[in-house]
Amino acid sequence: MPNRTVFFISDGTGITAETFGNAVLAQFEAQFRHVRLPFVDNAEKAHQAVRQIRHTAEIEGKRPIVFTTLVNEEVRAIIGGACSDSPQSMMLDMFGAFVHPLEQELGLTSNHRIGRFSDISKSQAYNDRIEAINYSLEHDDGQSNNNLSSADVILVGVSRSGKTPTSLYLAMQYGLKVGNYPLIPEDFDRQQLPPALTPLKKKLFGLTIDPTRLAQIRNERRPNSKYASLENCRYEVSAAEAMMRRTGIRWLSTTTKSIEEIATTILQEIKPERLAY
């Protein structure tokens, strides 16, 4: 059973509140029940949130923890006032903790814009990110060689080594155009990269994975097949790593790494000129 209920309240999407809150909560060996309350952008919704927090405290007999990223001052006052007037909840106001000190340090007033996605349709960075996502989908799993030279990075590796989720993460989070190519038995027989990739070696980054873990992943997709056999996985991984070493491709093992860790390592290595945030 969860040890405590945690609310993430925002007048925007709540992504910032949840990301920051989860990073903090991960430091504690406890279970938490997550309640997401996005788009709390007026007084009525704020009072509804307060009622929900108080009801949770009464039912569970424990103070809920409340992470907020509230820009709207009226809404923040309602939530904050309810938390401070009663011992029934603990509020951690992230914008309040950071925005005011930054205003003093910078000598500027915050524009109090709700969320990073305000007026997003007018943002060139947003349009670049959408273009990058479309590009990465078009060039997933070697589907297309069209305009491959415009990729920021091209991921290579055996099937199911993490290329597709990493490609989409880099596109969605950083607006990078990412292609990915599977290395297949025909490539190993020729002992050469796919012909389309040869002139783009500087853009290549390799992903590898422990063969045992790879066999587990592949067996979920195609159980009891040669494709998923441990022997075949060992062969493909060994051949792929040998090809990467021979051709001088930078690479890493995804076996124990999260998508975020993989993407961060790639960014450190390729150092793209442009990043969208």
ZAMAR-514092 format. One record per residue (C-alpha): x, z, y. Coordinates in steps of 0.2 Angstrom, whole numbers, padded with zeros to 4 digits, always signed. Example, Ala and Ser with C-alpha at 12.3 -4.5 7.8 and 13.67 -1.06 7.14 Angstrom:
// ZAMAR-514092
+0062+0039-0022+0068+0036-0005
// end
This chain:
// ZAMAR-514092
+0000+0000+0000+0006-0003+0018+0014+0011+0027+0007+0006+0044-0003-0007+0052+0006-0017+0066-0004-0027+0079+0004-0042+0088-0005-0046+0104-0002-0060+0116-0012-0070+0129-0003-0085+0122+0000-0090+0104+0009-0073+0099+0024-0082+0091+0036-0073+0102+0028-0056+0099+0028-0059+0080+0045-0066+0079+0053-0051+0089+0042-0038+0081+0046-0044+0063+0065-0044+0067+0063-0026+0073+0052-0021+0058+0064-0029+0046+0077-0015+0050+0065-0002+0041+0062+0000+0022+0043+0001+0024+0028-0010+0021+0017-0016+0036+0000-0024+0037+0001-0037+0050-0014-0041+0062-0012-0056+0074-0022-0056+0090-0017-0072+0100-0025-0079+0115-0031-0061+0122-0032-0068+0140-0046-0059+0148-0053-0042+0150-0067-0044+0137-0054-0049+0123-0043-0035+0128-0057-0022+0126-0061-0030+0109-0042-0028+0104-0042-0010+0110-0058-0006+0099-0050-0014+0084-0034-0004+0087-0043+0013+0088-0054+0009+0073-0039+0005+0063-0031+0022+0068-0047+0031+0064-0049+0023+0046-0030+0025+0042-0026+0041+0050-0010+0034+0056-0005+0027+0073-0004+0008+0073+0011+0000+0081+0007-0013+0094+0019-0027+0100+0013-0036+0115+0019-0051+0125+0006-0050+0139+0008-0059+0155-0009-0057+0162-0008-0040+0172-0026-0035+0170-0025-0038+0151-0009-0028+0150-0016-0014+0160-0031-0012+0148-0020-0013+0132-0007-0002+0139-0019+0011+0147-0028+0013+0130-0012+0016+0121-0004+0028+0134-0021+0038+0136-0022+0041+0118-0010+0046+0104-0019+0034+0092-0006+0019+0095+0011+0015+0099+0014+0000+0111+0030-0010+0113+0028-0021+0128+0041-0034+0127+0038-0044+0142+0036-0028+0152+0053-0022+0146+0062-0037+0150+0054-0047+0164+0054-0034+0177+0073-0030+0175+0077-0048+0175+0067-0050+0191+0077-0037+0199+0093-0044+0193+0090-0062+0198+0081-0058+0214+0067-0069+0208+0048-0067+0204+0042-0072+0187+0030-0087+0187+0019-0076+0175+0016-0092+0165+0006-0088+0148+0017-0094+0134+0030-0107+0132+0017-0120+0128+0008-0120+0145+0005-0137+0152+0014-0143+0137+0008-0161+0138+0018-0163+0154+0034-0157+0146+0047-0170+0141+0055-0158+0130+0039-0156+0120+0037-0175+0119+0055-0176+0113+0051-0163+0099+0036-0173+0093+0046-0189+0093+0060-0180+0083+0047-0173+0070+0040-0191+0068+0057-0198+0066+0062-0184+0053+0046-0188+0043+0049-0207+0043+0067-0204+0037+0063-0191+0024+0071-0193+0007+0079-0209+0011+0062-0218+0014+0068-0229+0029+0085-0235+0036+0076-0241+0052+0086-0234+0067+0096-0223+0056+0110-0223+0069+0100-0214+0081+0099-0198+0070+0107-0183+0077+0112-0178+0059+0109-0184+0042+0107-0172+0028+0113-0177+0010+0112-0168-0006+0104-0168-0023+0085-0168-0025+0077-0151-0021+0093-0143-0012+0083-0140+0004+0085-0156+0014+0067-0159+0019+0062-0141+0025+0079-0140+0035+0076-0157+0043+0059-0152+0049+0065-0136+0055+0078-0144+0066+0066-0156+0072+0052-0144+0076+0063-0130+0083+0077-0140+0092+0070-0157+0094+0083-0165+0084+0081-0182+0075+0086-0178+0057+0086-0190+0042+0089-0185+0024+0095-0194+0009+0095-0188-0009+0111-0191-0019+0105-0199-0036+0114-0204-0052+0117-0222-0046+0127-0215-0032+0137-0204-0044+0140-0219-0056+0147-0229-0041+0156-0214-0034+0151-0219-0017+0139-0214-0004+0123-0224-0002+0128-0240+0007+0117-0236+0022+0126-0220+0025+0144-0227+0024+0146-0231+0043+0137-0215+0048+0149-0203+0040+0152-0193+0056+0133-0189+0056+0132-0183+0038+0131-0165+0033+0129-0160+0015+0118-0147+0006+0122-0140-0011+0115-0127-0022+0119-0116-0037+0114-0127-0053+0104-0112-0061+0094-0110-0045+0091-0129-0044+0085-0129-0062+0072-0115-0058+0066-0125-0043+0065-0141-0052+0056-0134-0067+0042-0128-0055+0039-0146-0051+0043-0155-0067+0044-0142-0081+0054-0146-0097+0061-0163-0090+0078-0170-0090+0077-0169-0071+0075-0150-0072+0087-0147-0086+0101-0135-0083+0114-0147-0090+0108-0161-0078+0108-0150-0063+0125-0144-0067+0131-0163-0068+0122-0168-0052+0128-0153-0042+0146-0155-0048+0146-0174-0044+0138-0172-0027+0151-0159-0022+0165-0170-0028+0158-0184-0018+0157-0173-0002+0175-0167-0004+0181-0185-0008+0173-0192+0008+0176-0177+0019+0158-0172+0022+0155-0155+0029+0143-0145+0018+0136-0128+0013+0127-0120-0001+0109-0116+0002+0107-0105-0014+0105-0088-0004+0102-0094+0013+0086-0095+0023+0081-0111+0032+0086-0102+0049+0103-0098+0042+0106-0116+0036+0100-0124+0052+0111-0112+0063+0126-0117+0052+0123-0135+0054+0121-0133+0073+0137-0124+0074+0146-0138+0065+0138-0154+0072+0136-0147+0090+0123-0159+0096+0123-0164+0114+0105-0161+0117+0093-0147+0111+0075-0144+0115+0068-0127+0117
// end
